Amino acid sequence: SVSAESMQPDAESSNWKPPKHSKTPDQLDRLKKAVAANFLFSQLDEDSFSTVLDALVEKSIPAQNIKVISQGDEGDYFYVIEQGEFDIYIHSSGSLQPGSEGMGNKVATIGPGGSFGELALMYNAPRAATVVSAGKGGLLWALDRITFRRILMTSAFEKRKMYEGFLEDVPLLSSLKPYERAKIADALETVKFGDGENIITEGEPGDAFYLLESGSATAYKQNIDHPVKEYTRGDFFGELALLDDKPRAASIVAKGAVKVAKLGRDGFKRLLGPVEGLMRREEYEGVEQLDPLSQQKTVT
Ligand code: 1OR
């Protein structure tokens, strides 16, 4: 949990000036590409974005098995991956003797465009995991603690808080770890619709997935004269077109005022892999209701 104190601006930074590390045009180019794929950067206004770009420092990781972060250490930098893969290890408290080489269990691997090291900086907590280079190493961009807290954290933190309660209530996501839901929160965007507006239109290409935050919505299909499905808070839709690269199979229409949490294609692919099986199972139920003729094909 977060103490109020950990959210106060750092006391030592009252006359703080953001660091400026000059970059070659090539570096700037690569850096922009690396952060373009990272959701934590997507909400920054132009000024904040350029402050952060100036403050980032390139860090080359020349080989496999180099420890970038050690679980239990104090947090100093936040990292964005430009190249290479990085493995995350966690050992449960007490299982590690001081000086031991054991890193615990591998819980995740993060690749280009991904980031790590934000937790210790956000919560003023010890590092929650050990991060080690995989493959042949890679290339990171490091952001110092104060610039992270001053510029990047505010929006990321608010979003994680804002969506935390809602995402806990979404049945589809209940098997995920809290940290995996936090990463989904980073990538979500709330969109509002008025009564009768189309959230999704049948036949169009699909570029997003939706969770229904509030209100309700109805699915219609051309050639079927009654609604084919109803959605309420915590339900999801828009997965079919993304899973199978097909046009939208139905229209989803807002019933009254509706708020949806929208997840773009990249975030969908990157973050919802673990629940793809669940979505496909739900899809079969959905298809049964959508079109009785396809039952033979989909019900096993
Ligand atoms: P940090 O500052 O604590 C280690 O330094 C970083 O590893 C951490 O921030 C996260 O950015 C990153 N649980 C905790 N930290 C994780 C996890 C994770 N994955 C990456 N990091 N879990 C894996 C979720 C797939 C939860 C495991 C129970």
py3Dmol code that shows the C-alpha trace and the ligand (Angstrom):
import py3Dmol

protein = """\
ATOM      1  CA  SER A   1       0.000   0.000   0.000  1.00  0.00           C
ATOM      2  CA  VAL A   2       1.061   3.566  -0.552  1.00  0.00           C
ATOM      3  CA  SER A   3       1.769   5.905   2.308  1.00  0.00           C
ATOM      4  CA  ALA A   4       0.815   9.537   1.813  1.00  0.00           C
ATOM      5  CA  GLU A   5       4.420  10.404   2.461  1.00  0.00           C
ATOM      6  CA  SER A   6       5.725   8.424  -0.480  1.00  0.00           C
ATOM      7  CA  MET A   7       3.593  10.529  -2.800  1.00  0.00           C
ATOM      8  CA  GLN A   8       5.054  13.867  -1.654  1.00  0.00           C
ATOM      9  CA  PRO A   9       7.510  15.492  -4.051  1.00  0.00           C
ATOM     10  CA  ASP A  10      11.053  14.750  -2.946  1.00  0.00           C
ATOM     11  CA  ALA A  11      12.124  17.340  -0.391  1.00  0.00           C
ATOM     12  CA  GLU A  12      15.639  17.702  -1.804  1.00  0.00           C
ATOM     13  CA  SER A  13      14.263  18.730  -5.154  1.00  0.00           C
ATOM     14  CA  SER A  14      12.751  22.146  -4.399  1.00  0.00           C
ATOM     15  CA  ASN A  15      15.136  23.919  -6.772  1.00  0.00           C
ATOM     16  CA  TRP A  16      15.511  20.917  -8.985  1.00  0.00           C
ATOM     17  CA  LYS A  17      16.439  21.262 -12.651  1.00  0.00           C
ATOM     18  CA  PRO A  18      15.868  18.291 -14.903  1.00  0.00           C
ATOM     19  CA  PRO A  19      19.126  16.750 -16.181  1.00  0.00           C
ATOM     20  CA  LYS A  20      19.971  17.311 -19.842  1.00  0.00           C
ATOM     21  CA  HIS A  21      22.059  14.652 -21.520  1.00  0.00           C
ATOM     22  CA  SER A  22      22.800  15.687 -25.090  1.00  0.00           C
ATOM     23  CA  LYS A  23      22.167  13.107 -27.764  1.00  0.00           C
ATOM     24  CA  THR A  24      23.229  12.535 -31.346  1.00  0.00           C
ATOM     25  CA  PRO A  25      20.462  12.610 -33.970  1.00  0.00           C
ATOM     26  CA  ASP A  26      20.833   8.843 -34.267  1.00  0.00           C
ATOM     27  CA  GLN A  27      20.411   8.340 -30.512  1.00  0.00           C
ATOM     28  CA  LEU A  28      17.389  10.622 -30.429  1.00  0.00           C
ATOM     29  CA  ASP A  29      15.860   8.707 -33.290  1.00  0.00           C
ATOM     30  CA  ARG A  30      16.318   5.349 -31.609  1.00  0.00           C
ATOM     31  CA  LEU A  31      15.132   6.687 -28.278  1.00  0.00           C
ATOM     32  CA  LYS A  32      11.930   8.075 -29.766  1.00  0.00           C
ATOM     33  CA  LYS A  33      11.175   4.720 -31.356  1.00  0.00           C
ATOM     34  CA  ALA A  34      11.814   2.866 -28.102  1.00  0.00           C
ATOM     35  CA  VAL A  35       9.481   5.057 -26.039  1.00  0.00           C
ATOM     36  CA  ALA A  36       6.799   5.289 -28.732  1.00  0.00           C
ATOM     37  CA  ALA A  37       5.855   1.695 -27.913  1.00  0.00           C
ATOM     38  CA  ASN A  38       5.712   2.353 -24.151  1.00  0.00           C
ATOM     39  CA  PHE A  39       2.362   3.242 -22.589  1.00  0.00           C
ATOM     40  CA  LEU A  40       3.832   5.224 -19.693  1.00  0.00           C
ATOM     41  CA  PHE A  41       4.969   7.869 -22.156  1.00  0.00           C
ATOM     42  CA  SER A  42       1.760   8.143 -24.124  1.00  0.00           C
ATOM     43  CA  GLN A  43       0.041  10.683 -21.843  1.00  0.00           C
ATOM     44  CA  LEU A  44       2.871  13.160 -21.574  1.00  0.00           C
ATOM     45  CA  ASP A  45       2.329  16.624 -23.018  1.00  0.00           C
ATOM     46  CA  GLU A  46       4.953  17.969 -25.393  1.00  0.00           C
ATOM     47  CA  ASP A  47       6.990  19.789 -22.711  1.00  0.00           C
ATOM     48  CA  SER A  48       7.106  16.852 -20.320  1.00  0.00           C
ATOM     49  CA  PHE A  49       7.947  14.509 -23.162  1.00  0.00           C
ATOM     50  CA  SER A  50      10.962  16.533 -24.225  1.00  0.00           C
ATOM     51  CA  THR A  51      12.112  16.939 -20.600  1.00  0.00           C
ATOM     52  CA  VAL A  52      12.042  13.168 -20.228  1.00  0.00           C
ATOM     53  CA  LEU A  53      13.855  12.596 -23.533  1.00  0.00           C
ATOM     54  CA  ASP A  54      16.621  14.968 -22.397  1.00  0.00           C
ATOM     55  CA  ALA A  55      16.969  13.215 -19.061  1.00  0.00           C
ATOM     56  CA  LEU A  56      17.227   9.645 -20.377  1.00  0.00           C
ATOM     57  CA  VAL A  57      20.707   8.121 -20.551  1.00  0.00           C
ATOM     58  CA  GLU A  58      21.748   5.294 -22.842  1.00  0.00           C
ATOM     59  CA  LYS A  59      23.040   2.198 -21.101  1.00  0.00           C
ATOM     60  CA  SER A  60      24.539  -0.629 -23.092  1.00  0.00           C
ATOM     61  CA  ILE A  61      24.291  -4.127 -21.625  1.00  0.00           C
ATOM     62  CA  PRO A  62      26.992  -6.011 -23.533  1.00  0.00           C
ATOM     63  CA  ALA A  63      26.312  -9.621 -22.511  1.00  0.00           C
ATOM     64  CA  GLN A  64      23.906 -12.155 -21.111  1.00  0.00           C
ATOM     65  CA  ASN A  65      23.342 -12.502 -17.361  1.00  0.00           C
ATOM     66  CA  ILE A  66      24.152  -8.964 -16.346  1.00  0.00           C
ATOM     67  CA  LYS A  67      22.139  -7.867 -13.334  1.00  0.00           C
ATOM     68  CA  VAL A  68      20.512  -4.498 -13.981  1.00  0.00           C
ATOM     69  CA  ILE A  69      18.389  -4.524 -10.809  1.00  0.00           C
ATOM     70  CA  SER A  70      18.742  -6.625  -7.651  1.00  0.00           C
ATOM     71  CA  GLN A  71      15.693  -7.451  -5.580  1.00  0.00           C
ATOM     72  CA  GLY A  72      15.798  -5.675  -2.205  1.00  0.00           C
ATOM     73  CA  ASP A  73      18.033  -2.789  -3.349  1.00  0.00           C
ATOM     74  CA  GLU A  74      16.996   0.831  -3.179  1.00  0.00           C
ATOM     75  CA  GLY A  75      15.511   2.214  -6.412  1.00  0.00           C
ATOM     76  CA  ASP A  76      17.649   4.606  -8.446  1.00  0.00           C
ATOM     77  CA  TYR A  77      16.621   4.347 -12.109  1.00  0.00           C
ATOM     78  CA  PHE A  78      13.650   3.423 -14.268  1.00  0.00           C
ATOM     79  CA  TYR A  79      14.510   1.608 -17.531  1.00  0.00           C
ATOM     80  CA  VAL A  80      13.033   1.435 -21.018  1.00  0.00           C
ATOM     81  CA  ILE A  81      14.214  -1.364 -23.312  1.00  0.00           C
ATOM     82  CA  GLU A  82      15.387  -0.421 -26.806  1.00  0.00           C
ATOM     83  CA  GLN A  83      16.969  -3.772 -27.688  1.00  0.00           C
ATOM     84  CA  GLY A  84      17.163  -7.221 -26.166  1.00  0.00           C
ATOM     85  CA  GLU A  85      15.191  -9.245 -23.664  1.00  0.00           C
ATOM     86  CA  PHE A  86      15.367  -9.047 -19.890  1.00  0.00           C
ATOM     87  CA  ASP A  87      14.302 -11.744 -17.445  1.00  0.00           C
ATOM     88  CA  ILE A  88      12.539 -10.954 -14.160  1.00  0.00           C
ATOM     89  CA  TYR A  89      13.222 -13.140 -11.104  1.00  0.00           C
ATOM     90  CA  ILE A  90      11.517 -13.046  -7.725  1.00  0.00           C
ATOM     91  CA  HIS A  91      12.494 -14.839  -4.531  1.00  0.00           C
ATOM     92  CA  SER A  92      10.061 -14.932  -1.633  1.00  0.00           C
ATOM     93  CA  SER A  93      11.216 -13.101   1.486  1.00  0.00           C
ATOM     94  CA  GLY A  94      13.436 -15.126   3.780  1.00  0.00           C
ATOM     95  CA  SER A  95      14.427 -17.620   1.117  1.00  0.00           C
ATOM     96  CA  LEU A  96      17.639 -15.835   0.282  1.00  0.00           C
ATOM     97  CA  GLN A  97      20.738 -15.718   2.466  1.00  0.00           C
ATOM     98  CA  PRO A  98      22.817 -12.544   2.322  1.00  0.00           C
ATOM     99  CA  GLY A  99      25.370 -12.914  -0.434  1.00  0.00           C
ATOM    100  CA  SER A 100      23.528 -15.811  -2.025  1.00  0.00           C
ATOM    101  CA  GLU A 101      23.551 -16.072  -5.800  1.00  0.00           C
ATOM    102  CA  GLY A 102      20.010 -17.468  -5.961  1.00  0.00           C
ATOM    103  CA  MET A 103      17.611 -15.120  -7.732  1.00  0.00           C
ATOM    104  CA  GLY A 104      14.447 -17.137  -7.153  1.00  0.00           C
ATOM    105  CA  ASN A 105      11.940 -17.966  -9.890  1.00  0.00           C
ATOM    106  CA  LYS A 106      11.658 -16.417 -13.308  1.00  0.00           C
ATOM    107  CA  VAL A 107       8.244 -14.696 -13.480  1.00  0.00           C
ATOM    108  CA  ALA A 108       8.415 -12.747 -16.723  1.00  0.00           C
ATOM    109  CA  THR A 109      10.510 -11.680 -19.713  1.00  0.00           C
ATOM    110  CA  ILE A 110      10.311  -8.141 -21.088  1.00  0.00           C
ATOM    111  CA  GLY A 111      11.375  -7.068 -24.593  1.00  0.00           C
ATOM    112  CA  PRO A 112      11.825  -3.929 -26.746  1.00  0.00           C
ATOM    113  CA  GLY A 113       9.403  -1.091 -25.930  1.00  0.00           C
ATOM    114  CA  GLY A 114       8.787  -2.566 -22.483  1.00  0.00           C
ATOM    115  CA  SER A 115      10.033  -1.036 -19.244  1.00  0.00           C
ATOM    116  CA  PHE A 116      10.869  -2.014 -15.692  1.00  0.00           C
ATOM    117  CA  GLY A 117      12.040  -0.570 -12.396  1.00  0.00           C
ATOM    118  CA  GLU A 118       9.074   1.747 -11.815  1.00  0.00           C
ATOM    119  CA  LEU A 119       7.714   0.094  -8.656  1.00  0.00           C
ATOM    120  CA  ALA A 120      10.530   0.996  -6.253  1.00  0.00           C
ATOM    121  CA  LEU A 121      10.456   4.592  -7.489  1.00  0.00           C
ATOM    122  CA  MET A 122       6.673   4.945  -7.309  1.00  0.00           C
ATOM    123  CA  TYR A 123       6.285   3.482  -3.832  1.00  0.00           C
ATOM    124  CA  ASN A 124       9.658   4.298  -2.265  1.00  0.00           C
ATOM    125  CA  ALA A 125       9.972   0.560  -1.754  1.00  0.00           C
ATOM    126  CA  PRO A 126      12.852  -1.897  -2.160  1.00  0.00           C
ATOM    127  CA  ARG A 127      13.233  -3.432  -5.624  1.00  0.00           C
ATOM    128  CA  ALA A 128      10.491  -6.075  -5.965  1.00  0.00           C
ATOM    129  CA  ALA A 129      12.414  -8.275  -8.390  1.00  0.00           C
ATOM    130  CA  THR A 130      15.821  -8.972  -9.927  1.00  0.00           C
ATOM    131  CA  VAL A 131      16.234  -8.037 -13.586  1.00  0.00           C
ATOM    132  CA  VAL A 132      18.898  -9.796 -15.677  1.00  0.00           C
ATOM    133  CA  SER A 133      19.847  -9.515 -19.344  1.00  0.00           C
ATOM    134  CA  ALA A 134      18.941 -12.518 -21.506  1.00  0.00           C
ATOM    135  CA  GLY A 135      20.184 -13.376 -25.004  1.00  0.00           C
ATOM    136  CA  LYS A 136      23.244 -11.373 -25.949  1.00  0.00           C
ATOM    137  CA  GLY A 137      22.407  -8.425 -23.742  1.00  0.00           C
ATOM    138  CA  GLY A 138      20.796  -5.290 -25.091  1.00  0.00           C
ATOM    139  CA  LEU A 139      20.332  -1.558 -24.931  1.00  0.00           C
ATOM    140  CA  LEU A 140      18.492   0.354 -22.215  1.00  0.00           C
ATOM    141  CA  TRP A 141      17.510   3.943 -21.581  1.00  0.00           C
ATOM    142  CA  ALA A 142      17.691   4.944 -17.919  1.00  0.00           C
ATOM    143  CA  LEU A 143      15.662   7.709 -16.247  1.00  0.00           C
ATOM    144  CA  ASP A 144      16.787   9.032 -12.863  1.00  0.00           C
ATOM    145  CA  ARG A 145      14.540   8.747  -9.851  1.00  0.00           C
ATOM    146  CA  ILE A 146      13.647  12.412  -9.463  1.00  0.00           C
ATOM    147  CA  THR A 147      12.754  13.031 -13.100  1.00  0.00           C
ATOM    148  CA  PHE A 148      10.713   9.833 -13.024  1.00  0.00           C
ATOM    149  CA  ARG A 149       8.793  10.928  -9.922  1.00  0.00           C
ATOM    150  CA  ARG A 150       8.360  14.523 -11.026  1.00  0.00           C
ATOM    151  CA  ILE A 151       7.329  13.974 -14.620  1.00  0.00           C
ATOM    152  CA  LEU A 152       6.493  10.412 -15.515  1.00  0.00           C
ATOM    153  CA  MET A 153       4.990   9.039 -12.323  1.00  0.00           C
ATOM    154  CA  THR A 154       2.063  11.329 -11.737  1.00  0.00           C
ATOM    155  CA  SER A 155       0.014  10.231 -14.708  1.00  0.00           C
ATOM    156  CA  ALA A 156       1.033   6.571 -14.487  1.00  0.00           C
ATOM    157  CA  PHE A 157       0.279   6.413 -10.799  1.00  0.00           C
ATOM    158  CA  GLU A 158      -3.113   8.048 -11.142  1.00  0.00           C
ATOM    159  CA  LYS A 159      -4.080   5.686 -13.906  1.00  0.00           C
ATOM    160  CA  ARG A 160      -3.070   2.590 -11.957  1.00  0.00           C
ATOM    161  CA  LYS A 161      -5.084   3.852  -8.967  1.00  0.00           C
ATOM    162  CA  MET A 162      -8.049   4.846 -11.094  1.00  0.00           C
ATOM    163  CA  TYR A 163      -8.409   1.477 -12.829  1.00  0.00           C
ATOM    164  CA  GLU A 164      -7.302  -0.745  -9.927  1.00  0.00           C
ATOM    165  CA  GLY A 165     -10.750  -1.290  -8.407  1.00  0.00           C
ATOM    166  CA  PHE A 166     -12.483  -1.684 -11.749  1.00  0.00           C
ATOM    167  CA  LEU A 167      -9.981  -4.201 -13.147  1.00  0.00           C
ATOM    168  CA  GLU A 168     -10.290  -6.290  -9.971  1.00  0.00           C
ATOM    169  CA  ASP A 169     -14.005  -6.628 -10.786  1.00  0.00           C
ATOM    170  CA  VAL A 170     -13.499  -7.823 -14.368  1.00  0.00           C
ATOM    171  CA  PRO A 171     -14.014 -11.609 -14.353  1.00  0.00           C
ATOM    172  CA  LEU A 172     -11.828 -12.080 -17.449  1.00  0.00           C
ATOM    173  CA  LEU A 173      -8.824 -10.641 -15.582  1.00  0.00           C
ATOM    174  CA  SER A 174      -9.321 -12.308 -12.218  1.00  0.00           C
ATOM    175  CA  SER A 175      -6.624 -14.920 -12.850  1.00  0.00           C
ATOM    176  CA  LEU A 176      -3.987 -12.242 -13.458  1.00  0.00           C
ATOM    177  CA  LYS A 177      -1.557 -11.014 -10.829  1.00  0.00           C
ATOM    178  CA  PRO A 178      -2.107  -7.472  -9.460  1.00  0.00           C
ATOM    179  CA  TYR A 179       1.071  -6.384 -11.235  1.00  0.00           C
ATOM    180  CA  GLU A 180      -0.251  -7.661 -14.573  1.00  0.00           C
ATOM    181  CA  ARG A 181      -3.470  -5.668 -14.026  1.00  0.00           C
ATOM    182  CA  ALA A 182      -1.388  -2.581 -13.241  1.00  0.00           C
ATOM    183  CA  LYS A 183       0.350  -2.937 -16.608  1.00  0.00           C
ATOM    184  CA  ILE A 184      -3.054  -3.152 -18.295  1.00  0.00           C
ATOM    185  CA  ALA A 185      -4.129   0.026 -16.491  1.00  0.00           C
ATOM    186  CA  ASP A 186      -1.102   1.822 -17.992  1.00  0.00           C
ATOM    187  CA  ALA A 187      -2.388   1.007 -21.461  1.00  0.00           C
ATOM    188  CA  LEU A 188      -6.101   1.824 -21.000  1.00  0.00           C
ATOM    189  CA  GLU A 189      -7.950   4.907 -22.117  1.00  0.00           C
ATOM    190  CA  THR A 190     -11.480   5.800 -21.005  1.00  0.00           C
ATOM    191  CA  VAL A 191     -13.897   6.725 -23.809  1.00  0.00           C
ATOM    192  CA  LYS A 192     -17.497   7.913 -23.338  1.00  0.00           C
ATOM    193  CA  PHE A 193     -20.484   7.223 -25.578  1.00  0.00           C
ATOM    194  CA  GLY A 194     -24.011   8.633 -25.547  1.00  0.00           C
ATOM    195  CA  ASP A 195     -27.244   6.661 -25.867  1.00  0.00           C
ATOM    196  CA  GLY A 196     -27.554   4.988 -29.280  1.00  0.00           C
ATOM    197  CA  GLU A 197     -23.985   5.656 -30.385  1.00  0.00           C
ATOM    198  CA  ASN A 198     -22.001   2.845 -31.996  1.00  0.00           C
ATOM    199  CA  ILE A 199     -18.980   1.783 -29.981  1.00  0.00           C
ATOM    200  CA  ILE A 200     -18.175  -0.818 -32.648  1.00  0.00           C
ATOM    201  CA  THR A 201     -19.628  -1.043 -36.145  1.00  0.00           C
ATOM    202  CA  GLU A 202     -20.123  -4.388 -37.873  1.00  0.00           C
ATOM    203  CA  GLY A 203     -17.944  -4.889 -40.958  1.00  0.00           C
ATOM    204  CA  GLU A 204     -15.328  -2.314 -40.019  1.00  0.00           C
ATOM    205  CA  PRO A 205     -11.730  -3.291 -39.305  1.00  0.00           C
ATOM    206  CA  GLY A 206     -10.925  -3.611 -35.607  1.00  0.00           C
ATOM    207  CA  ASP A 207      -8.092  -1.830 -33.828  1.00  0.00           C
ATOM    208  CA  ALA A 208      -9.183  -1.933 -30.178  1.00  0.00           C
ATOM    209  CA  PHE A 209     -10.613  -4.087 -27.430  1.00  0.00           C
ATOM    210  CA  TYR A 210     -13.082  -2.774 -24.822  1.00  0.00           C
ATOM    211  CA  LEU A 211     -14.011  -3.342 -21.193  1.00  0.00           C
ATOM    212  CA  LEU A 212     -17.355  -1.899 -20.126  1.00  0.00           C
ATOM    213  CA  GLU A 213     -16.722   0.447 -17.191  1.00  0.00           C
ATOM    214  CA  SER A 214     -20.236   1.765 -16.627  1.00  0.00           C
ATOM    215  CA  GLY A 215     -23.649   1.704 -18.263  1.00  0.00           C
ATOM    216  CA  SER A 216     -24.765  -1.064 -20.586  1.00  0.00           C
ATOM    217  CA  ALA A 217     -24.523  -1.902 -24.271  1.00  0.00           C
ATOM    218  CA  THR A 218     -26.211  -4.151 -26.802  1.00  0.00           C
ATOM    219  CA  ALA A 219     -24.808  -6.212 -29.689  1.00  0.00           C
ATOM    220  CA  TYR A 220     -26.692  -6.332 -32.992  1.00  0.00           C
ATOM    221  CA  LYS A 221     -25.989  -8.256 -36.170  1.00  0.00           C
ATOM    222  CA  GLN A 222     -27.201  -7.364 -39.651  1.00  0.00           C
ATOM    223  CA  ASN A 223     -29.936  -9.769 -40.791  1.00  0.00           C
ATOM    224  CA  ILE A 224     -30.878 -10.672 -37.225  1.00  0.00           C
ATOM    225  CA  ASP A 225     -33.845  -8.609 -36.073  1.00  0.00           C
ATOM    226  CA  HIS A 226     -33.268  -8.877 -32.335  1.00  0.00           C
ATOM    227  CA  PRO A 227     -30.342  -7.951 -30.064  1.00  0.00           C
ATOM    228  CA  VAL A 228     -27.832 -10.802 -29.914  1.00  0.00           C
ATOM    229  CA  LYS A 229     -26.056  -9.982 -26.649  1.00  0.00           C
ATOM    230  CA  GLU A 230     -26.207  -7.570 -23.697  1.00  0.00           C
ATOM    231  CA  TYR A 231     -23.215  -6.202 -21.841  1.00  0.00           C
ATOM    232  CA  THR A 232     -22.922  -4.716 -18.347  1.00  0.00           C
ATOM    233  CA  ARG A 233     -20.097  -3.474 -16.129  1.00  0.00           C
ATOM    234  CA  GLY A 234     -17.047  -5.744 -16.221  1.00  0.00           C
ATOM    235  CA  ASP A 235     -17.921  -7.367 -19.565  1.00  0.00           C
ATOM    236  CA  PHE A 236     -15.607  -7.227 -22.576  1.00  0.00           C
ATOM    237  CA  PHE A 237     -16.091  -7.042 -26.332  1.00  0.00           C
ATOM    238  CA  GLY A 238     -14.149  -6.338 -29.492  1.00  0.00           C
ATOM    239  CA  GLU A 239     -11.774  -9.283 -29.036  1.00  0.00           C
ATOM    240  CA  LEU A 240     -12.787 -11.310 -32.108  1.00  0.00           C
ATOM    241  CA  ALA A 241     -11.496  -8.938 -34.763  1.00  0.00           C
ATOM    242  CA  LEU A 242      -8.145  -8.687 -32.955  1.00  0.00           C
ATOM    243  CA  LEU A 243      -7.743 -12.381 -32.186  1.00  0.00           C
ATOM    244  CA  ASP A 244      -8.511 -13.543 -35.703  1.00  0.00           C
ATOM    245  CA  ASP A 245      -7.779 -10.476 -37.838  1.00  0.00           C
ATOM    246  CA  LYS A 246     -11.328 -10.290 -39.110  1.00  0.00           C
ATOM    247  CA  PRO A 247     -13.768  -7.402 -39.612  1.00  0.00           C
ATOM    248  CA  ARG A 248     -16.066  -6.570 -36.695  1.00  0.00           C
ATOM    249  CA  ALA A 249     -18.642  -9.383 -36.446  1.00  0.00           C
ATOM    250  CA  ALA A 250     -21.365  -7.278 -34.790  1.00  0.00           C
ATOM    251  CA  SER A 251     -22.238  -3.698 -33.852  1.00  0.00           C
ATOM    252  CA  ILE A 252     -22.095  -2.706 -30.201  1.00  0.00           C
ATOM    253  CA  VAL A 253     -24.434   0.148 -29.325  1.00  0.00           C
ATOM    254  CA  ALA A 254     -24.477   2.208 -26.115  1.00  0.00           C
ATOM    255  CA  LYS A 255     -27.664   1.929 -24.055  1.00  0.00           C
ATOM    256  CA  GLY A 256     -27.801   5.191 -22.106  1.00  0.00           C
ATOM    257  CA  ALA A 257     -24.538   6.869 -21.129  1.00  0.00           C
ATOM    258  CA  VAL A 258     -21.617   4.459 -21.367  1.00  0.00           C
ATOM    259  CA  LYS A 259     -17.981   4.522 -20.311  1.00  0.00           C
ATOM    260  CA  VAL A 260     -15.592   2.001 -21.809  1.00  0.00           C
ATOM    261  CA  ALA A 261     -11.931   1.334 -21.090  1.00  0.00           C
ATOM    262  CA  LYS A 262     -10.255   0.988 -24.460  1.00  0.00           C
ATOM    263  CA  LEU A 263      -7.133  -1.106 -25.099  1.00  0.00           C
ATOM    264  CA  GLY A 264      -5.377  -0.715 -28.456  1.00  0.00           C
ATOM    265  CA  ARG A 265      -4.203  -3.626 -30.586  1.00  0.00           C
ATOM    266  CA  ASP A 266      -0.584  -3.503 -29.318  1.00  0.00           C
ATOM    267  CA  GLY A 267      -1.601  -3.536 -25.677  1.00  0.00           C
ATOM    268  CA  PHE A 268      -4.128  -6.274 -26.360  1.00  0.00           C
ATOM    269  CA  LYS A 269      -1.491  -8.504 -27.949  1.00  0.00           C
ATOM    270  CA  ARG A 270       1.143  -7.723 -25.363  1.00  0.00           C
ATOM    271  CA  LEU A 271      -0.934  -7.850 -22.175  1.00  0.00           C
ATOM    272  CA  LEU A 272      -3.840 -10.213 -22.708  1.00  0.00           C
ATOM    273  CA  GLY A 273      -1.912 -13.267 -23.937  1.00  0.00           C
ATOM    274  CA  PRO A 274      -2.479 -15.085 -20.633  1.00  0.00           C
ATOM    275  CA  VAL A 275      -6.285 -14.831 -20.968  1.00  0.00           C
ATOM    276  CA  GLU A 276      -6.601 -15.571 -24.692  1.00  0.00           C
ATOM    277  CA  GLY A 277      -7.922 -19.054 -23.927  1.00  0.00           C
ATOM    278  CA  LEU A 278     -10.612 -17.581 -21.666  1.00  0.00           C
ATOM    279  CA  MET A 279     -11.653 -15.096 -24.331  1.00  0.00           C
ATOM    280  CA  ARG A 280     -11.941 -17.835 -26.928  1.00  0.00           C
ATOM    281  CA  ARG A 281     -14.108 -19.926 -24.609  1.00  0.00           C
ATOM    282  CA  GLU A 282     -16.374 -16.912 -24.061  1.00  0.00           C
ATOM    283  CA  GLU A 283     -16.363 -16.316 -27.796  1.00  0.00           C
ATOM    284  CA  TYR A 284     -17.960 -19.724 -28.362  1.00  0.00           C
ATOM    285  CA  GLU A 285     -20.741 -18.897 -25.906  1.00  0.00           C
ATOM    286  CA  GLY A 286     -21.148 -15.584 -27.668  1.00  0.00           C
ATOM    287  CA  VAL A 287     -21.283 -17.126 -31.124  1.00  0.00           C
ATOM    288  CA  GLU A 288     -23.918 -19.588 -29.980  1.00  0.00           C
ATOM    289  CA  GLN A 289     -26.125 -16.666 -29.062  1.00  0.00           C
ATOM    290  CA  LEU A 290     -25.125 -14.590 -32.037  1.00  0.00           C
ATOM    291  CA  ASP A 291     -25.910 -17.154 -34.689  1.00  0.00           C
ATOM    292  CA  PRO A 292     -27.536 -20.502 -33.939  1.00  0.00           C
ATOM    293  CA  LEU A 293     -26.448 -21.789 -37.366  1.00  0.00           C
ATOM    294  CA  SER A 294     -22.804 -21.792 -36.375  1.00  0.00           C
ATOM    295  CA  GLN A 295     -23.375 -23.950 -33.301  1.00  0.00           C
ATOM    296  CA  GLN A 296     -22.290 -27.150 -34.956  1.00  0.00           C
ATOM    297  CA  LYS A 297     -19.006 -25.611 -35.898  1.00  0.00           C
ATOM    298  CA  THR A 298     -18.184 -24.070 -32.544  1.00  0.00           C
ATOM    299  CA  VAL A 299     -19.654 -26.274 -29.849  1.00  0.00           C
ATOM    300  CA  THR A 300     -17.539 -29.300 -29.154  1.00  0.00           C
TER     301      THR A 300
END
"""
ligand_1 = """\
28
1OR
P 11.151 -2.493 -9.223
O 11.538 -1.067 -9.106
O 10.608 -3.156 -8.013
C 12.161 -4.620 -10.329
O 12.409 -3.323 -9.778
C 11.159 -4.488 -11.442
O 10.739 -5.691 -12.069
C 9.858 -3.948 -10.889
O 10.065 -2.633 -10.417
C 8.968 -4.111 -12.100
O 9.171 -3.042 -13.000
C 9.525 -5.381 -12.764
N 6.329 -8.353 -9.863
C 7.102 -7.309 -9.495
N 7.912 -6.623 -10.348
C 7.921 -7.016 -11.628
C 7.141 -8.116 -12.069
C 6.316 -8.802 -11.131
N 7.363 -8.249 -13.398
C 8.231 -7.292 -13.771
N 8.592 -6.536 -12.708
N 5.491 -9.889 -11.458
C 5.475 -10.519 -12.769
C 4.181 -10.273 -13.477
C 4.140 -10.964 -14.818
C 4.587 -10.461 -10.438
C 5.058 -11.820 -9.935
C 4.263 -12.321 -8.744
"""
view = py3Dmol.view(width=600, height=400)
view.addModel(protein, "pdb")
view.setStyle({"model": 0}, {"cartoon": {"style": "trace"}})
view.addModel(ligand_1, "xyz")
view.setStyle({"model": 1}, {"stick": {}})
view.zoomTo()
view.show()
